[in-house]
């Protein structure tokens, strides 16, 4: 059991910079303009020998209404309530502002353990601000420079006794709960005919939710979580970071990535939006299953198709979810229209799950859960080599490969080289002369005959040459037993 540290403070005081330093990666977006961070982002931090969880929060602003700033403030206050330790950060070069004083008063009443940090404390220009910080009544301020790494030793010194207290509590709880400890093992599904390792707490299923702005991605994840963890609202483009959350959805351990809405490249001019889209693309690469969320009112726009195609090219299992289904009037005719458009516009994902959901009401989430698990299972599928070669012989018999220049291409042998996604290799003659249409014939056959709808399938033709492997070998001498016979 490690403790949780929430970094809070006004916009642009350096919270995300310190977060990135503690986790050792550039996870949070950082820019000179204030208000870049909007959602809560968690990370595994390391400082010296200490390991703990750190939460990056949105900048505190003096707003209590339902505006975007007001909702961001409520989310940050929730992080303060969740955390064991709160690190309140001010800008030492600016000094203590009236807003700092307001939130220092709030933290004295709400925070369990509150530490005060005067960031951007390098150089003489910060001396006055560090002295002013004493007036906040939160004890001695830690003089830090998150950008340059100064003051990290002082922060470690303050956190060490806190960490020891939590370790002692964890040991006491472990002794009390020892009889309830159960080892979690990988489950093997016998029905698939191959070995399927079910997601575990150590290796959760990685799911990225992607789509255009205002499709309802954050609202959907909040509904799955059962709490308002992510910032939502009618404004398009609220989410900026690709936020990852560990959840246990219907007893299946998952890590879900909420990503920023992706617009057409030509429309993306703002620097922060470019960083946000880049962050979302990185989340797609790390995911195992990608949920492409569409708006029922305007489904399958050009950008939706590009996003789905990107996920397929990255080799990820794809589930298409149509959101805002609760306000759709003509459901029967609409679903028929959607399925026809899906088959026509995304032939490379033929057979992928298409489910309808309502992020607002939660209707359809069970179907979405089933579709994600099914897509993940297919994405991990392996087919025995003996089955593949019997199947290949049948496919050749039904439709022989072409004979360029009068010389028939020979498909000799087939095996599955990898899974996640399924990848197959066919050893053949003249691999460079096999037309794309014949490769599609084989891929479509694999989908149909081995029940792999929707998942990306990689098929590689590899040449063996026509050389006889026994041609240059000496004739084997007869054994002594054969001589006697």
Long-range contacts (C-beta under 8 A, 24 or more apart in sequence): 1-166, 1-167, 1-169, 1-170, 1-173, 2-51, 2-52, 2-53, 2-163, 2-166, 3-52, 3-53, 3-84, 3-85, 3-162, 3-163, 3-166, 4-52, 4-53, 4-54, 4-55, 4-82, 4-83, 4-84, 4-85, 5-45, 5-52, 5-53, 5-54, 5-55, 5-83, 5-84, 5-85, 5-86, 5-87, 5-159, 6-54, 6-55, 6-57, 6-79, 6-80, 6-82, 6-83, 6-85, 6-86, 6-87, 7-54, 7-55, 7-56, 7-57, 7-87, 7-89, 8-57, 8-60, 8-76, 8-79, 8-80, 8-86, 8-87, 8-88, 8-89, 8-103, 8-107, 9-59, 9-60, 9-88, 9-89, 9-90, 9-100, 9-103, 9-119, 10-59, 10-60, 10-61, 10-90, 10-91, 10-97, 10-99, 10-100, 10-103, 11-35, 11-58, 11-59, 11-60, 11-61, 12-59, 12-91, 13-59, 13-89, 13-90, 13-91, 13-119, 13-120, 14-89, 14-91, 14-119, 14-120, 14-146, 14-147, 15-56, 15-57, 15-59, 15-89, 16-56, 17-146, 17-147, 18-87, 18-89, 18-117, 18-119, 18-144, 18-146, 19-43, 19-54, 19-56, 21-146, 21-149, 21-152, 22-46, 22-47, 22-54, 23-54, 27-241, 28-56, 28-241, 29-240, 29-241, 29-272, 29-275, 29-276, 29-279, 31-271, 31-272, 31-275, 33-272, 34-59, 35-59, 36-240, 36-272, 37-240, 37-241, 38-68, 38-72, 38-231, 38-238, 38-239, 38-240, 38-241, 39-75, 39-218, 39-230, 39-231, 39-239, 39-240, 39-241, 39-243, 39-258, 40-75, 40-76, 40-78, 40-79, 40-229, 40-230, 40-243, 41-241, 41-243, 42-244, 42-245, 47-152, 47-155, 47-156, 47-159, 48-153, 48-156, 50-156, 50-159, 50-160, 50-163, 52-159, 52-163, 55-79, 55-82, 55-83, 58-231, 60-99, 60-103, 61-99, 62-99, 62-102, 68-231, 68-233, 68-235, 68-238, 71-231, 71-232, 71-233, 72-231, 75-228, 75-231, 77-106, 77-110, 80-107, 80-110, 80-111, 81-110, 83-111, 83-112, 84-112, 84-113, 84-162, 84-166, 85-112, 85-113, 85-114, 85-115, 85-159, 85-162, 86-111, 86-112, 86-113, 86-114, 86-115, 87-115, 87-116, 87-117, 88-114, 88-115, 88-116, 88-117, 88-136, 88-138, 89-117, 89-118, 89-119, 89-144, 90-116, 90-117, 90-118, 90-119, 90-129, 90-133, 90-136, 90-141, 91-118, 91-119, 91-120, 91-129, 92-118, 92-119, 92-120, 92-121, 92-126, 92-129, 92-130, 92-133, 92-143, 93-120, 93-125, 93-126, 93-129, 94-129, 95-128, 95-129, 95-132, 96-129, 96-132, 96-133, 96-135, 96-136, 100-136, 101-136, 104-136, 104-137, 104-138, 107-138, 108-137, 108-138, 113-162, 114-138, 115-139, 115-142, 115-158, 116-140, 116-141, 116-142, 117-141, 117-142, 117-144, 117-151, 117-155, 118-142, 118-143, 118-144, 119-144, 119-145, 119-146, 120-145, 120-146, 120-147, 121-145, 121-150, 121-151, 122-148, 122-150, 189-377, 192-377, 192-381, 193-384, 194-381, 194-382, 194-383, 194-384, 195-382, 196-377, 196-380, 196-381, 197-380, 198-252, 199-252, 199-253, 199-254, 199-376, 200-253, 201-253, 204-246, 204-253, 204-254, 204-255, 205-252, 205-253, 205-254, 205-255, 205-288, 205-289, 205-372, 205-373, 205-376, 206-254, 206-255, 206-257, 206-286, 206-287, 206-288, 206-289, 207-254, 207-255, 207-256, 207-257, 207-287, 207-288, 207-289, 207-290, 207-291, 207-372, 208-242, 208-256, 208-257, 208-259, 208-280, 208-283, 208-284, 208-286, 208-287, 208-289, 208-290, 208-291, 208-316, 209-256, 209-257, 209-258, 209-259, 209-291, 209-293, 210-259, 210-262, 210-280, 210-283, 210-284, 210-290, 210-291, 210-292, 210-293, 210-307, 210-311, 211-261, 211-262, 211-292, 211-293, 211-294, 211-295, 211-304, 211-307, 212-261, 212-262, 212-263, 212-295, 212-301, 212-303, 212-304, 212-307, 213-237, 213-260, 213-261, 213-262, 213-263, 214-261, 214-295, 215-261, 215-293, 215-294, 215-295, 215-323, 216-293, 216-295, 216-323, 216-324, 216-359, 216-360, 217-258, 217-259, 217-261, 217-293, 218-258, 219-359, 219-360, 220-293, 220-321, 220-323, 220-357, 220-359, 221-245, 221-256, 221-258, 222-359, 223-359, 223-360, 223-362, 223-365, 224-249, 224-256, 224-365, 230-258, 236-261, 237-261, 237-273, 239-276, 240-272, 240-273, 240-275, 240-276, 240-279, 241-276, 241-279, 242-276, 242-279, 242-280, 242-282, 242-283, 244-283, 249-369, 250-366, 250-369, 252-369, 252-373, 257-283, 257-286, 257-287, 259-283, 259-284, 262-303, 262-307, 263-303, 264-302, 264-303, 281-310, 284-310, 284-311, 284-314, 284-316, 285-314, 287-316, 288-316, 288-317, 288-376, 288-379, 288-420, 289-316, 289-317, 289-318, 289-319, 289-372, 289-375, 289-376, 289-379, 290-314, 290-316, 290-317, 290-318, 290-319, 291-319, 291-320, 291-321, 291-368, 291-372, 292-318, 292-319, 292-320, 292-321, 293-321, 293-323, 294-320, 294-321, 294-322, 294-323, 295-322, 295-323, 295-324, 296-322, 296-323, 296-324, 296-325, 296-327, 296-328, 296-334, 296-356, 297-324, 299-338, 299-341, 300-338, 300-341, 300-342, 300-345, 305-345, 305-346, 308-346, 308-349, 309-346, 309-348, 312-346, 312-348, 312-349, 312-456, 313-456, 315-420, 315-421, 315-456, 315-458, 316-379, 316-421, 316-456, 317-375, 317-376, 317-378, 317-379, 317-421, 317-454, 317-455, 317-456, 318-349, 318-352, 318-375, 318-454, 318-455, 318-456, 319-352, 319-353, 319-355, 319-368, 319-371, 319-372, 319-375, 320-349, 320-352, 320-353, 320-354, 320-355, 321-354, 321-355, 321-356, 321-357, 321-364, 321-368, 321-371, 322-354, 322-355, 322-356, 322-357, 323-357, 323-358, 323-359, 324-358, 324-359, 324-360, 325-356, 325-357, 325-358, 325-363, 325-364, 326-358, 326-360, 326-361, 326-363, 328-356, 331-356, 348-456, 349-454, 350-444, 350-447, 350-453, 350-454, 351-447, 351-453, 351-454, 352-453, 352-454, 352-455, 353-454, 375-454, 375-455, 378-451, 378-452, 378-453, 378-454, 378-455, 379-419, 379-420, 379-421, 379-422, 379-455, 380-419, 380-420, 381-419, 381-422, 381-450, 381-452, 381-455, 382-416, 382-419, 382-422, 383-416, 383-422, 383-450, 385-414, 385-415, 385-416, 387-450, 388-414, 388-415, 388-416, 388-424, 389-413, 389-414, 391-445, 391-449, 391-450, 392-426, 395-441, 395-442, 395-445, 399-438, 399-441, 401-428, 401-434, 401-438, 402-433, 402-434, 402-435, 402-438, 404-430, 404-433, 409-433, 409-434, 412-464, 417-460, 418-458, 421-455, 421-456, 421-457, 421-458, 422-446, 422-452, 422-455, 422-456, 422-457, 422-458, 423-457, 423-458, 423-459, 423-460, 424-457, 424-458, 424-459, 424-460, 425-460, 425-462, 426-459, 426-460, 426-461, 426-462, 427-462, 427-463, 427-464, 428-461, 428-462, 428-463, 428-464, 429-463, 429-464, 429-465, 429-466, 430-463, 431-461, 431-462, 431-463, 432-463, 434-461
